[in-house]
């Protein structure tokens, strides 16, 4: 079978540094076109993907009949662009969040189901080294029952970047940390511990940006675990990436998964034997009181996402991320915003936990 032809919509941070390189590194997939109206980014795309057509409009790409569209634009454009692709029968990968609201996301999922076309969401951080290692420890029973899960994506960026749409747009237009980092934090917690029954949150703009830049979310999962989640662009003293408390032991990860930094530096996963592996001095640790031992980590595996997309398209298997998971996560994020506004705990309806797509 010939390679599947992929159209990358948007060539900013996500399209240029994450999606296009991962697609190009996946056997069976090829970057056939890049769609951006920005002349500077058109030149970048042409230089970095010389075999791809660089086009200004999605319609131009759809006329080339791609096998897959990847939407890596500002959040407010996700629904419109994904709808256009699905209506043409073209499968779509949408960068997180799937939409700016849970209702919009639900409508998009329904559109894909009615059309019988694959739709999935780029929740790449399910394949972070810390998540894969924690999953292994949980499955092995090394931690016992998890009582509290603490997760952070905290950065120190005291000067706002007005050219960055995530900071320039108000929250209701898809900007802010809650929709950005919060989408990863909540998705990871729900995948690990199931649906949330109660939500409490604090959401603020510490730097006076239109969108929020500092958030804390507490989730009470229906299964009994409590998740404490922090996302911030204004944290001069970041906490550990993960701190997990269990009835048999604890787990601490201090550093971030190395894949984002590697891709920003121009490294690519193909042929890199050390891809996704943290430095030895950053190995996570298993603790029980005064006992503390390093844990050999699972390597991070963002390339797995597009390998699973390829398998789903070629063999008709499930998508790597069920888009209904994105709807559920958005409902939690909306409850978090309501909690912060009303300074109250928000109760969520919690039905039976459904099986989610595998993370390995």
Residue, then its C-alpha position, 0 to 999 in steps of 0.5 A: x500500500x502506498x503512503x498515506x498523504x497528510x495535510x498539516x493545517x497551521x504551521x506555528x508551534x504545534x504544526x511546525x515542531x510537533x505534528x509535521x516532524x512526527x508525521x514525517x517520522x512515521x513509516x506509511x505517512x508522508x507530509x503531502x501539503x502544509x496549509x498556512x496563509x503566513x508568508x514567513x511560515x510558508x517559506x519555513x514549510x517549503x524549506x523543511x518539507x520540500x516535497x510537500x505543497x505549501x498552500x494558503x487555504x484548507x480548500x486548496x488542500x482538500x482538493x488534493x484529496x488527502x488521506x488525513x488532515x491535521x488541524x494545528x491552528x488556534x483553538x477557535x478554528x478547530x471546529x470549523x476546519x475539522x467540520x470541513x474535512x469531515x464533511x468531505x469524508x477526510x479523517x482528522x487529527x485535531x490538536x488539543x483541545x478538540x474545541x473551545x467548549x464541550x458542546x462544540x466538541x460533542x457536536x463535532x464528535x456526532x458529525x464524525x460518527x454520522x459521517x463514519x469518518x475517523x476523528x481523534x485528538x492530539x493528546x500526545x502527553x499520554x505518551x510522556x515518560x512519566x505517564x508510561x512509567x507511572x502506568x507500569x508501576x500502578x499495573x505492577x502494584x508497586x504503589x498499592x491503591x493511589x490516594x492522591x495524584x499531584x501533577x504540574x506543568x509550571x513555567x516561569x514566563x514573567x513577561x507576556x508574549x502578545x504575539x502568542x495567540x494563547x496569551x493574546x486571546x481571552x479565555x472565552x475565545x480559546x486562550x489561556x492556560x486552563x484550555x492549554x495546559x489544563x487539557x493535558x493535565x485533566x486528560x492524564x488524570x481521567x485516563x489514569x483514574x477515571x471520571x471526576x465526580x467533584x471539581x474545585x478550581x482557582x483560575x487567575x491572570x497573574x500578569x494581566x493577560x486577557x487569558x488566564x495564566x495560573x490555574x489549580x484544579x482539584x478533582x475527586x474521582x469516582x473511584x476514590x483518588x484525589x487529583x491536584x493539578x497545577x498549570x502556570x506560566x507564572x511559577x518562579x519556583x516550580x514544583x515536581x512534575x509528579x508526586x503520587x501517594x499510594x497505600x504501598x509507596x510513593x512516586x516522584x518525578x522532578x523533570x519534564x518529559x524531554x520530547x518537547x525540548x528535543x523537537x524544538x531543538x530540531x531533533x527527530x525520533x527516527x533513528x534516535x535510540x535515546x528518544x524520550x529517555x530522561x537523563x539518568x540524574x532525572x530518573x524518577x524515584x520510588x519512595x516509602x518513608x526514608x527509603x528512596x530508590x531510582x526507577x528505570x523509566x519507560x521512554x516517552x513515545x509521542x511517535x506512538x500517536x501517529x503510528x496508531x493513527x496509521x493503523x486505524x486508517x489502514x486496518x480500521x482499528x480504534x483511534x489512539x484517542x477517543x474524541x469522546x474523552x476530549x468532550x469529557x475533559x472539556x466538561x471538567x475544564x468548564x466545571x473548573x471555570x465555574x468553580x473558580x468564578x463561584x468559589x464553590x465545589x462543582x458536582x459532576x454526573x459520573x456514569x460508569x467508566x468506559x474503556x479508553x484507548x490504550x496509552x502504550 
